[in-house]
């Protein structure tokens, strides 16, 4: 009989081996910091675009500059129909991980460049007064960094670069890009917009609406005209135009929820040629802006109704041209938090600030009708600069340190997503 402890009838059973802990998930890669060489190249690229601004759907040179640089990096950019705008994929398609899209806009504005800088616009009456040259350079720079990571097998998900035309032309070149299929296979889309109120090195984020709807309105008034001594015998179009200019905006404030922010601001009123002649024609043009998507959908019918009521009082014939623009950009929560995480990891939580909803319009909203995404405000105000600057002004400029921030924000988001 074996009397070893293992054979003893009262021996305790062996303890089960402790299970090995599951392997820790790999930490996300940190966004690469721009090298001095790439930083210098991107600044030079931005300045070249700034010297050669092109209006919407005329961005042939800009498109070619971006295409050539991406091709030189070994990528295969595809120019969009019409010859302006392009799209470029980085990384192979992944059935389980749809692409993250990064969007930029290419066009400039019909605004004279009034800055005294060596990269001032060389095209009379045109300028990159909204920062689209910075947006384009940021997405290009992010694409070059991500392409390098992909070549080394370090890109966790495929990315698509979208460079669209005609953001400044209502209803926006984003609709053309969507029609061309730039969102096929995309699961999320991100963008930045220069903000001269935000200090360089910081971004502004907001959940939900961050821009507003923006439409255009033109009124053409007609009547028989006549002598200003006898306005009762004709149609006083100047009075009718004046009443429409003041009463239409006022009436809207009492016809819609004031929280919707529905407003009309006139940019042009034209009537008459002589002090003692009631004109036969008058015109008004302006913009209709709205903070709320529901109110935006209701705005055209309401505006038509009020105009008809006011015009009829003065017996003026009124032709209304209501041009739909863009809906509000409504940031999706997860996309906002992705941008927050990317910025915090690289620059710290203190570099992210809450931002208000702007009354400006942005055609990035059309992409968000199809996929989730978010737009961040990219700080471009130089440190210590206390001057009040705005977009669409001839003296607009950006602190070029914002290019680093934008590139590292996007590369960080791609690595964290």
C-alpha positions in Angstrom: 0.0 0.0 0.0 1.3 3.4 -1.0 1.3 5.8 2.0 2.5 8.9 0.2 0.5 12.0 0.9 -0.7 12.0 -2.6 -2.3 8.7 -2.1 -3.8 9.4 1.3 -7.6 9.2 1.4 -7.8 12.4 3.5 -5.5 14.6 1.4 -6.8 17.9 0.2 -7.4 18.2 -3.5 -4.8 20.3 -5.4 -5.7 24.0 -5.7 -6.6 25.0 -9.3 -4.0 27.0 -11.1 -4.8 30.7 -11.1 -6.0 31.9 -14.5 -3.7 34.2 -16.4 -5.0 37.8 -16.6 -6.2 38.8 -20.0 -3.7 40.7 -22.0 -3.9 44.5 -21.6 -5.3 46.3 -24.6 -2.6 48.2 -26.4 -2.4 51.9 -25.5 -3.5 54.1 -28.4 -0.6 55.7 -30.2 0.2 59.2 -29.4 -0.1 61.7 -32.2 3.3 62.4 -33.8 4.7 65.9 -33.2 5.3 67.7 -36.5 9.0 67.7 -37.5 10.6 71.1 -38.2 11.0 70.1 -41.8 7.3 69.3 -42.3 6.2 72.4 -40.3 8.3 74.6 -42.6 6.9 72.9 -45.7 3.3 73.3 -44.5 3.8 77.0 -43.7 5.2 77.5 -47.2 2.3 75.6 -48.7 -0.2 77.7 -46.9 1.5 80.9 -47.9 1.5 79.8 -51.5 -2.3 79.2 -51.4 -2.7 82.6 -49.7 -0.9 84.3 -52.5 -3.1 82.6 -55.1 -6.7 82.6 -53.9 -9.4 81.1 -56.1 -13.1 81.5 -55.9 -15.6 78.7 -55.6 -15.6 76.2 -58.4 -12.5 77.9 -59.8 -10.0 76.3 -57.5 -8.1 74.5 -60.3 -4.6 75.6 -59.2 -5.3 74.9 -55.5 -6.7 71.4 -56.4 -3.6 70.6 -58.4 -1.2 71.8 -55.7 -2.9 69.5 -53.2 -3.1 66.6 -55.6 0.6 66.8 -56.6 1.8 66.8 -53.0 -0.4 63.8 -52.0 0.8 62.0 -55.1 4.4 62.7 -54.2 3.7 61.0 -50.8 2.7 57.8 -52.7 -1.0 58.3 -52.4 -3.7 58.2 -55.1 -5.8 61.3 -54.9 -8.9 61.5 -57.1 -10.0 64.9 -58.5 -13.8 65.3 -58.1 -16.1 66.0 -61.1 -15.8 69.5 -62.4 -12.1 69.6 -61.9 -12.0 71.2 -58.5 -11.9 69.4 -55.1 -10.4 66.0 -54.5 -10.6 63.0 -52.3 -7.7 60.7 -51.1 -7.8 57.5 -49.2 -5.1 56.4 -46.7 -5.1 52.7 -45.6 -7.0 49.8 -47.1 -10.7 49.4 -46.7 -11.7 47.6 -43.5 -15.1 46.0 -43.3 -15.2 46.3 -39.5 -13.9 49.8 -39.3 -15.3 52.5 -41.6 -13.1 55.3 -42.7 -12.6 58.5 -40.6 -13.0 61.5 -43.0 -11.1 64.7 -42.5 -12.6 67.6 -44.5 -11.2 70.9 -45.8 -12.5 73.6 -48.1 -10.5 75.2 -50.9 -12.1 78.4 -52.0 -11.4 82.1 -51.2 -13.6 85.1 -51.1 -14.1 88.1 -53.4 -12.5 90.4 -50.8 -9.4 92.6 -51.3 -6.4 91.5 -49.2 -5.5 94.6 -47.1 -2.6 93.0 -45.1 1.0 94.1 -45.4 2.7 90.7 -45.5 5.0 89.1 -48.0 2.4 86.4 -48.7 -0.4 88.9 -49.5 -2.8 87.9 -52.3 -1.5 88.5 -55.8 -5.0 88.4 -57.2 -6.9 91.7 -57.2 -10.1 91.7 -55.2 -9.6 88.1 -53.8 -8.3 86.9 -50.5 -8.3 83.9 -48.2 -10.3 85.9 -45.7 -11.9 83.0 -44.0 -8.9 80.7 -43.4 -9.6 78.0 -46.0 -6.0 78.0 -46.9 -5.3 77.0 -43.3 -8.0 74.3 -43.3 -6.5 72.9 -46.6 -3.0 72.9 -45.2 -4.1 71.2 -41.9 -5.8 68.3 -43.7 -2.9 68.0 -46.1 -0.5 67.9 -43.3 -2.5 65.3 -41.3 -2.7 63.2 -44.5 1.1 63.2 -44.9 1.6 62.2 -41.3 -1.1 59.5 -41.4 0.3 58.2 -44.8 3.7 57.7 -43.1 2.1 55.9 -40.2 0.1 53.7 -42.6 3.2 52.7 -44.5 4.7 51.6 -41.2 1.6 49.6 -40.2 0.7 52.0 -37.4 -2.6 53.4 -38.6 -5.4 51.8 -36.7 -8.2 52.6 -39.1 -8.5 53.8 -42.7 -8.8 57.6 -43.3 -10.2 59.7 -46.1 -9.1 63.2 -46.9 -11.9 65.4 -48.4 -10.9 68.7 -50.1 -14.2 70.3 -51.3 -14.8 73.2 -53.5 -17.2 76.2 -53.2 -18.0 76.3 -49.5 -18.7 80.0 -49.8 -21.3 79.5 -52.6 -24.8 78.6 -51.4 -25.9 75.9 -50.9 -22.3 74.8 -50.8 -19.9 72.5 -52.6 -20.4 69.9 -49.9 -23.5 68.8 -51.7 -21.4 68.2 -54.9 -18.9 66.2 -52.9 -21.6 64.1 -51.3 -23.1 63.4 -54.7 -19.6 62.4 -55.9 -19.6 59.6 -53.2 -17.0 61.0 -50.8 -19.0 59.6 -47.8 -19.2 56.1 -49.1 -17.5 53.8 -46.5 -17.2 56.7 -44.1 -18.3 56.3 -40.5 -17.4 59.7 -39.1 -16.2 63.1 -40.4 -14.3 65.9 -38.7 -13.4 69.4 -39.6 -12.0 72.6 -38.2 -12.7 76.2 -38.8 -10.4 79.1 -38.1 -11.7 81.4 -35.3 -9.9 84.7 -34.7 -11.5 85.0 -31.3 -9.8 81.9 -30.0 -6.1 82.1 -29.0 -3.7 80.0 -31.0 -3.0 76.7 -29.2 -6.6 76.2 -28.2 -9.8 74.9 -29.8 -13.4 75.5 -29.2 -15.9 72.7 -28.9 -19.7 72.5 -28.6 -22.2 69.6 -28.4 -25.1 70.1 -30.7 -25.5 73.1 -33.0 -22.3 75.1 -33.5 -23.3 77.2 -36.5 -26.6 78.4 -37.9 -28.8 78.0 -40.9 -28.1 80.6 -43.5 -30.4 81.4 -46.5 -30.6 84.3 -48.9 -33.6 86.5 -49.7 -34.2 88.9 -52.5 -37.3 91.0 -53.0 -38.1 92.7 -56.3 -40.9 95.3 -55.9 -42.7 96.8 -58.9 -45.3 99.5 -59.4 -46.4 102.2 -61.8 -44.2 105.0 -60.3 -45.1 108.7 -60.4 -44.6 112.1 -59.0 -43.6 112.4 -55.3 -46.3 115.1 -54.9 -49.0 112.6 -55.5 -48.1 109.3 -53.8 -51.7 108.5 -53.2 -52.2 108.0 -57.0 -49.4 105.5 -57.4 -47.5 102.8 -55.5 -44.9 104.3 -53.2 -42.2 101.6 -53.6 -39.7 103.4 -51.4 -42.2 103.4 -48.5 -43.0 99.8 -49.3 -39.4 98.8 -49.3 -38.7 100.7 -46.1 -41.7 98.9 -44.4 -40.5 95.5 -45.6 -37.0 96.2 -44.4 -38.2 97.0 -40.9 -41.4 95.1 -40.4 -40.4 91.8 -41.8 -37.6 91.2 -39.2 -39.8 92.6 -36.5 -42.8 90.5 -37.4 -40.6 87.3 -37.4 -39.6 87.9 -33.8 -43.3 87.6 -32.8 -44.2 84.7 -35.1 -41.5 82.2 -34.0 -40.0 81.0 -30.7 -37.3 83.6 -29.9 -35.0 80.7 -28.9 -34.9 79.7 -32.5 -32.9 82.8 -33.3 -34.6 83.4 -36.7 -33.5 86.7 -38.0 -33.2 88.7 -41.3 -30.4 91.2 -41.9 -30.5 93.3 -45.1 -27.3 93.8 -47.1 -28.7 95.8 -50.0 -31.6 98.2 -50.6 -31.9 100.0 -53.9 -34.7 102.2 -55.2 -35.0 105.4 -57.3 -32.9 107.9 -59.0 -34.4 111.3 -58.2 -35.7 113.1 -55.1 -39.1 113.9 -56.6 -39.8 110.7 -58.5 -41.5 107.6 -57.0 -39.6 104.8 -58.7 -41.1 101.9 -60.6 -38.7 99.3 -59.2 -37.0 98.6 -55.8 -34.9 95.7 -54.5 -33.9 94.4 -51.2 -31.4 91.6 -50.5 -30.4 90.0 -47.3 -29.8 86.8 -45.3 -32.1 84.7 -43.2 -30.3 83.0 -40.3 -31.7 80.6 -37.8 -30.2 78.7 -34.8 -32.8 75.9 -34.8 -33.2 73.2 -37.5 -37.0 72.9 -37.1 -37.5 76.7 -37.4 -35.2 76.7 -40.4 -37.5 74.2 -42.2 -40.5 76.5 -41.4 -38.9 79.8 -42.3 -39.6 80.1 -46.1 -43.4 79.7 -45.7 -43.4 82.2 -42.8 -41.3 84.8 -44.6 -43.5 84.6 -47.7 -46.6 85.0 -45.7 -45.4 88.2 -43.9 -44.0 89.7 -47.1 -47.3 89.2 -48.9 -49.2 90.9 -46.1 -46.9 94.0 -45.9 -46.6 94.4 -49.7 -50.3 94.2 -50.2 -50.9 97.2 -47.9 -48.9 99.4 -50.3 -50.2 97.7 -53.5 -46.7 96.7 -54.5 -46.1 93.7 -56.7 -43.4 91.6 -55.0 -41.4 88.8 -56.5 -39.7 86.8 -53.8 -36.5 84.8 -54.4 -35.8 82.6 -51.4 -32.6 80.7 -51.9 -32.0 77.8 -49.5 -28.5 77.9 -48.1 -27.3 75.5 -45.4 -28.8 74.0 -42.3 -27.0 74.4 -38.9 -23.9 72.2 -38.2 -25.1 70.0 -35.4 -22.1 68.3 -33.7 -22.5 64.7 -32.7 -21.5 64.0 -29.1 -19.1 61.1 -29.6 -17.3 63.1 -32.3 -16.9 66.1 -30.1 -15.4 63.9 -27.3 -13.0 62.3 -29.8 -11.7 65.8 -30.7 -11.6 66.7 -27.0 -9.6 63.5 -26.2 -7.1 64.1 -29.0 -6.5 67.7 -28.0 -6.2 66.9 -24.3 -3.7 64.1 -24.9 -1.5 66.3 -27.0 -1.9 69.8 -25.4 -3.8 69.4 -22.1 -7.4 69.8 -21.0 -6.9 73.5 -20.5 -6.5 74.0 -24.3 -10.1 73.1 -24.9 -12.8 75.7 -24.3 -16.5 75.8 -24.7 -17.7 77.8 -27.7 -21.0 79.5 -28.5 -23.3 78.8 -31.4 -22.4 81.1 -34.3 -24.9 82.8 -36.6 -22.5 82.0 -39.5 -23.4 79.3 -41.9 -21.1 76.3 -42.9 -21.8 73.7 -45.5 -20.1 71.1 -43.4 -23.7 70.6 -42.2 -24.6 68.7 -45.3 -22.1 65.9 -44.5 -23.7 65.5 -41.1 -27.1 64.8 -42.7 -25.5 61.4 -43.7 -22.8 60.5 -41.1 -22.0 61.7 -37.6 -19.2 64.2 -37.1 -18.1 67.4 -35.5 -16.5 70.8 -36.4 -14.1 72.4 -34.0 -13.1 76.0 -33.8 -9.3 76.3 -34.4 -7.7 79.2 -32.5 -5.7 81.5 -34.8 -5.4 84.6 -32.7 -1.7 85.3 -31.9 -0.8 85.1 -28.2 -1.2 88.5 -26.6 -3.1 90.0 -29.5 -6.0 92.1 -28.2 -7.3 93.5 -31.5 -10.8 92.5 -32.5 -10.7 90.7 -35.8 -13.3 88.8 -37.7 -13.7 86.5 -40.7 -14.5 87.8 -44.2 -12.4 90.9 -43.6 -9.5 92.0 -45.8 -7.1 92.1 -42.8 -7.9 88.6 -41.6 -4.8 86.4 -41.0 -3.9 83.4 -38.9 -1.1 82.6 -36.6 0.6 79.8 -38.4 1.3 77.9 -35.2 -2.4 76.9 -35.6 -1.3 74.6 -38.4 0.7 72.4 -35.9 -2.4 72.3 -33.7 -4.8 71.3 -36.4 -2.5 68.6 -37.9 -1.8 67.1 -34.4 -5.5 67.3 -33.5 -6.5 65.4 -36.6 -3.8 62.8 -36.4 -4.5 62.3 -32.7 -8.2 61.8 -33.5 -7.4 59.2 -36.2 -5.2 57.3 -33.8 -7.8 57.4 -31.0 -10.8 56.5 -33.1 
